[in-house]
Amino acid sequence: MLKHLMFLSLLCFGFVASAQPGPPPPPPRGEGDRFERIKQARQAFISEYLELTEQEAQAFFPVFWKYEEQMHQLKKAIFEQRPGRRGGRRAADPPPDLSEEEAQRQLLEVRENRRKLLELNLDAEAAYLEILPAAKLIQLEEAEKLFRKRLWERAKRARQRN
């Protein structure tokens, strides 16, 4: 009888224990986390490469990130407007037969988008010149290219390891 009671109590305890929620899952390492880490690394790299003072960095980076966000939004809009992306088409699909009028309209859109991108770049450059000397601004483009190159190399090494 005692064995049966012990068995039933263990069985009930097992049911109660299995009904309890487990520990919460760890937060996923989403895109936002990855991009935030890249953004921080980029800021540190640019600061070091340009040898920015603390005052320069505090004044420069809010303006820099504002223009970067505007540039990102504009490029995203341009990408979505591309003729090869309309109507859910992929770039690998054969292009639709366009009338001359439609082709002219699309070319005008492409030109307008290029003009907007150029204007945004010139505005950003003018804003940066109010904060940084011209010599550091010239080095900024080099720093950006070098950072992207190192980032791609690191991603390539990570893919090779996996």
Secondary structure as UniProt FT lines:
FT   HELIX           2..19
FT   HELIX           31..50
FT   HELIX           54..81
FT   HELIX           83..88
FT   TURN            91..92
FT   HELIX           100..129
FT   TURN            130..131
FT   HELIX           134..161
//
